[in-house]
Amino acid sequence: MQLNFTLETGGPSRPLSVAIDNFIIAGWAGRDLAAIEHHIEELAAIGVPRPSAVPLYYRVAANQLTQAPRIQVVGPHSSGEVETLVFMADGEMVVSLTSDHTDRKLESHSVALSKQLCAKPVGTTAWRFADVADHWDELVIRSWIQENGQRVLYQEGALSALRLPTELIAGYASGGALPSGCAMSCGTVGAIGGIRRRPPSRWSCSTRAAGAACATNTRWTCCPKSPDPHLSRSRHGAGTVHESIDHHCAAGGRPAGRPRFLRRSRRRGARAHPCAAGRGRAGLHPRV
């Protein structure tokens, strides 16, 4: 996935283009265990199961990263969270912004699949990590949502609440560096007033003493529903199908009562779901 940025250097800005082949989301990345617990409870309130470890790393397809000004979502049940995004370019680490856009309805069945389902908007401005490392904890990330026709502040918090990117990278790479072509999002702060199923319309990263130095806007639309005779005859909605597939993967084999959706696919010669051979849950890579 080719991403293009304006690199702010403290002097003249310059264009930066980077190819991203792997994308990692570092979840539950707070330094304060109490703050992590607060975020876990926020998600539990909308049915999301507790994580098995903290931090927890999720692999998401790199082609979900997008710098398009508009994204499409499956339905009205998604929302995003502002996060810093780090990657390597020209031998040094670079920082920008992203939104961990997630389908909250599917998240109660599988966090990994819910993250894979949604596009991840990426900012177009970036800094060298070395230029902001000495005041990293003073940087503040914010996001806004549209609510009742008004732009409302949805998230606001200093990066001092989150683990350093270098620490998260070391946890993922077993003490090594972030590989070239790999990008990692580095956790988020709590939502003001609780998580709502509305995507951020704007997000920024700035210092308290200055205006926003890195900001972006994203609009979203829901894909129109189209009749699918195969799904309608099986009487499975999209969420139910994902739940069944995810349960099958987690079981590591062929559970009793295979959903008719999968049974019919096999009769028509379709390939089985890639997790069906017992290779574990796709996309989820816990490392501590």
C-alpha positions as CSV (number, residue, x, y, z in Angstrom):
1,M,0.0,0.0,0.0
2,Q,1.5,3.3,-1.1
3,L,1.0,6.2,1.3
4,N,2.0,9.8,0.6
5,F,2.8,12.4,3.3
6,T,4.0,15.9,3.8
7,L,6.9,15.6,6.1
8,E,7.2,18.5,8.6
9,T,10.8,19.0,9.5
10,G,10.8,22.3,11.4
11,G,12.0,24.0,8.2
12,P,10.8,23.5,4.6
13,S,8.4,20.6,4.4
14,R,9.0,17.8,1.8
15,P,7.0,15.1,0.2
16,L,7.4,11.5,1.6
17,S,6.2,8.3,-0.1
18,V,6.3,4.9,1.6
19,A,5.2,1.4,0.7
20,I,3.4,-0.4,3.6
21,D,3.2,-4.2,3.3
22,N,2.3,-5.1,6.9
23,F,0.0,-3.3,9.3
24,I,-0.1,-3.9,13.1
25,I,-2.6,-2.5,15.6
26,A,-1.3,-2.3,19.1
27,G,-4.3,-2.6,21.4
28,W,-4.6,-2.0,25.1
29,A,-1.5,0.1,24.9
30,G,-1.9,2.4,28.0
31,R,0.8,2.9,30.6
32,D,-1.7,3.2,33.4
33,L,-3.4,-0.1,34.2
34,A,-6.4,1.8,35.6
35,A,-6.9,3.6,32.3
36,I,-6.6,0.3,30.4
37,E,-9.3,-1.1,32.7
38,H,-11.5,1.9,32.0
39,H,-11.2,1.4,28.2
40,I,-11.8,-2.4,28.6
41,E,-15.0,-1.5,30.6
42,E,-16.0,1.0,27.9
43,L,-15.9,-1.8,25.3
44,A,-17.4,-4.4,27.6
45,A,-20.4,-2.0,27.9
46,I,-21.1,-2.6,24.2
47,G,-20.4,-6.4,24.4
48,V,-16.7,-6.6,23.5
49,P,-14.9,-9.4,25.4
50,R,-11.9,-8.7,27.6
51,P,-8.4,-9.0,26.0
52,S,-6.3,-12.1,26.7
53,A,-3.2,-10.0,27.3
54,V,-2.1,-6.4,27.3
55,P,-0.8,-5.0,25.0
56,L,-2.3,-7.2,22.3
57,Y,-1.2,-7.0,18.7
58,Y,-3.6,-7.4,15.7
59,R,-2.5,-8.0,12.2
60,V,-4.7,-6.2,9.7
61,A,-4.4,-6.2,5.9
62,A,-2.2,-3.3,4.7
63,N,-4.7,-2.5,1.9
64,Q,-7.1,-1.3,4.6
65,L,-5.0,1.8,5.1
66,T,-6.3,4.7,3.1
67,Q,-5.8,8.4,2.6
68,A,-9.0,8.8,0.7
69,P,-11.1,11.7,2.0
70,R,-14.2,9.4,2.2
71,I,-14.6,5.8,3.2
72,Q,-17.5,3.3,3.0
73,V,-18.7,1.2,5.8
74,V,-20.9,-1.9,5.9
75,G,-23.5,-0.3,8.2
76,P,-24.2,2.3,10.9
77,H,-22.5,0.3,13.7
78,S,-18.9,1.4,13.3
79,S,-16.7,4.0,15.0
80,G,-13.1,5.0,15.0
81,E,-10.4,6.0,17.5
82,V,-7.5,8.4,16.9
83,E,-4.1,6.8,17.2
84,T,-0.5,7.7,16.3
85,L,0.9,5.7,13.4
86,V,4.6,4.9,13.1
87,F,6.6,3.4,10.3
88,M,10.1,3.4,8.9
89,A,11.2,5.6,5.9
90,D,14.7,6.3,4.7
91,G,16.1,4.5,7.7
92,E,14.3,6.5,10.4
93,M,11.0,6.2,12.2
94,V,8.2,8.5,11.1
95,V,5.0,9.5,12.9
96,S,1.5,10.3,11.5
97,L,-2.1,9.7,12.5
98,T,-4.7,7.0,11.8
99,S,-8.1,6.0,13.0
100,D,-8.7,2.4,14.2
101,H,-12.1,2.2,12.5
102,T,-13.9,-0.8,13.9
103,D,-17.3,-2.5,13.3
104,R,-18.7,-2.4,16.9
105,K,-21.5,-4.9,16.2
106,L,-19.0,-7.5,14.9
107,E,-16.5,-6.6,17.6
108,S,-18.6,-8.4,20.2
109,H,-18.0,-11.7,18.3
110,S,-14.4,-11.1,17.1
111,V,-12.2,-8.1,17.7
112,A,-9.8,-9.3,15.0
113,L,-12.5,-9.6,12.3
114,S,-14.1,-6.3,13.3
115,K,-10.8,-4.5,12.7
116,Q,-10.2,-6.2,9.4
117,L,-13.7,-5.3,8.2
118,C,-13.1,-1.5,8.2
119,A,-10.8,0.8,6.3
120,K,-8.3,2.7,8.4
121,P,-8.0,6.4,7.4
122,V,-4.5,7.7,7.5
123,G,-3.3,11.4,7.8
124,T,-1.3,13.1,5.2
125,T,1.1,15.0,7.5
126,A,4.0,13.3,9.3
127,W,6.9,14.1,11.6
128,R,10.2,12.3,12.1
129,F,10.0,10.6,15.5
130,A,13.4,12.0,16.4
131,D,12.0,15.5,16.1
132,V,9.2,14.9,18.6
133,A,10.7,12.2,20.8
134,D,12.0,14.7,23.5
135,H,8.5,16.1,24.0
136,W,6.5,13.0,23.0
137,D,4.5,12.9,26.3
138,E,3.3,16.5,25.7
139,L,1.7,15.6,22.4
140,V,-2.1,15.5,22.6
141,I,-4.4,13.4,20.3
142,R,-8.0,14.5,19.7
143,S,-10.9,13.3,17.7
144,W,-14.3,14.9,16.9
145,I,-17.6,13.3,15.8
146,Q,-20.7,14.6,14.3
147,E,-23.6,14.3,16.8
148,N,-27.0,15.9,16.5
149,G,-25.7,18.1,13.7
150,Q,-22.8,19.4,15.7
151,R,-19.1,18.7,15.8
152,V,-18.4,17.3,19.3
153,L,-15.1,16.6,20.9
154,Y,-15.0,12.8,21.3
155,Q,-11.4,12.0,22.5
156,E,-8.7,14.1,24.0
157,G,-5.6,12.9,25.9
158,A,-1.9,13.3,26.1
159,L,0.4,10.6,24.8
160,S,1.9,10.3,28.3
161,A,-1.1,8.0,28.9
162,L,0.2,5.5,26.3
163,R,3.2,3.3,26.0
164,L,6.0,4.7,23.9
165,P,6.1,3.4,20.3
166,T,9.6,2.0,20.9
167,E,8.2,-0.1,23.7
168,L,5.3,-1.3,21.7
169,I,7.6,-2.2,18.8
170,A,10.0,-4.1,21.1
171,G,7.0,-6.1,22.5
172,Y,5.9,-7.0,19.0
173,A,9.3,-7.6,17.4
174,S,10.8,-9.4,20.5
175,G,13.1,-6.6,21.2
176,G,13.9,-5.8,17.6
177,A,13.1,-2.8,15.4
178,L,10.1,-2.1,13.3
179,P,10.8,-3.8,9.9
180,S,10.8,-1.8,6.8
181,G,7.4,-1.8,5.1
182,C,5.6,-2.3,8.4
183,A,3.4,0.3,10.1
184,M,2.0,0.1,13.6
185,S,-0.8,2.1,15.3
186,C,0.1,2.8,18.9
187,G,-3.1,2.8,21.0
188,T,-5.7,5.3,21.9
189,V,-7.2,7.3,24.7
190,G,-10.7,7.0,26.3
191,A,-13.8,8.4,24.7
192,I,-15.5,11.3,26.3
193,G,-19.0,10.2,27.3
194,G,-18.4,6.6,26.3
195,I,-17.9,4.9,22.9
196,R,-20.6,5.7,20.3
197,R,-21.1,4.1,16.9
198,R,-20.1,7.2,15.0
199,P,-16.8,7.6,13.1
200,P,-14.5,10.6,13.9
201,S,-14.9,13.3,11.3
202,R,-11.7,15.0,12.3
203,W,-8.6,14.0,14.3
204,S,-5.4,15.8,15.3
205,C,-2.1,15.6,17.2
206,S,-0.6,18.7,18.6
207,T,1.3,20.1,21.5
208,R,-0.5,22.0,24.3
209,A,1.5,25.2,23.5
210,A,0.8,25.2,19.7
211,G,-2.0,24.7,17.3
212,A,-2.6,21.4,15.5
213,A,0.5,20.4,13.7
214,C,-0.9,17.1,12.3
215,A,-4.6,16.9,11.5
216,T,-7.0,15.3,8.9
217,N,-10.6,15.0,8.1
218,T,-12.5,11.9,6.9
219,R,-16.1,11.5,5.7
220,W,-17.9,8.2,5.6
221,T,-20.9,6.7,3.9
222,C,-22.8,3.4,4.4
223,C,-22.8,0.9,1.6
224,P,-26.3,0.4,0.2
225,K,-27.9,-2.9,1.0
226,S,-28.3,-5.3,-1.9
227,P,-30.3,-8.5,-1.8
228,D,-28.2,-11.7,-1.6
229,P,-30.3,-14.7,-2.4
230,H,-27.8,-17.1,-0.9
231,L,-27.7,-15.3,2.5
232,S,-31.5,-14.6,2.5
233,R,-32.3,-18.3,1.9
234,S,-29.9,-19.3,4.7
235,R,-31.6,-16.8,7.0
236,H,-28.2,-15.7,8.3
237,G,-27.4,-12.0,8.6
238,A,-23.9,-10.8,8.0
239,G,-23.1,-10.6,11.7
240,T,-24.3,-14.1,12.3
241,V,-22.2,-15.5,9.4
242,H,-19.1,-13.9,10.8
243,E,-19.9,-15.2,14.3
244,S,-20.2,-18.7,13.0
245,I,-17.0,-18.5,11.0
246,D,-15.1,-17.0,14.0
247,H,-16.5,-19.7,16.3
248,H,-15.4,-22.3,13.8
249,C,-11.9,-20.9,13.7
250,A,-11.6,-20.6,17.5
251,A,-12.6,-24.2,17.9
252,G,-9.7,-25.2,15.6
253,G,-11.7,-27.8,13.8
254,R,-15.1,-28.8,12.5
255,P,-17.8,-28.0,15.2
256,A,-21.1,-29.8,15.3
257,G,-23.9,-28.1,13.5
258,R,-21.9,-26.4,10.7
259,P,-23.9,-23.3,9.6
260,R,-25.9,-23.9,6.4
261,F,-24.1,-21.0,4.8
262,L,-20.8,-23.0,5.0
263,R,-22.5,-26.4,4.2
264,R,-24.0,-24.9,1.0
265,S,-20.7,-23.3,0.0
266,R,-18.9,-26.7,0.3
267,R,-21.6,-28.4,-1.9
268,R,-21.0,-25.8,-4.6
269,G,-17.3,-26.5,-4.6
270,A,-16.3,-23.3,-2.9
271,R,-13.1,-23.4,-0.8
272,A,-13.4,-23.8,2.9
273,H,-12.7,-20.8,5.2
274,P,-8.9,-20.6,5.6
275,C,-9.2,-21.2,9.4
276,A,-11.1,-24.5,8.9
277,A,-8.0,-26.6,8.9
278,G,-7.4,-25.7,12.5
279,R,-4.7,-23.1,11.9
280,G,-6.1,-20.8,14.6
281,R,-7.9,-17.4,14.6
282,A,-6.8,-15.4,11.6
283,G,-5.4,-11.9,12.2
284,L,-4.8,-12.2,15.9
285,H,-1.2,-12.2,17.1
286,P,-0.9,-11.8,20.9
287,R,2.6,-11.1,22.1
288,V,3.6,-9.7,25.5
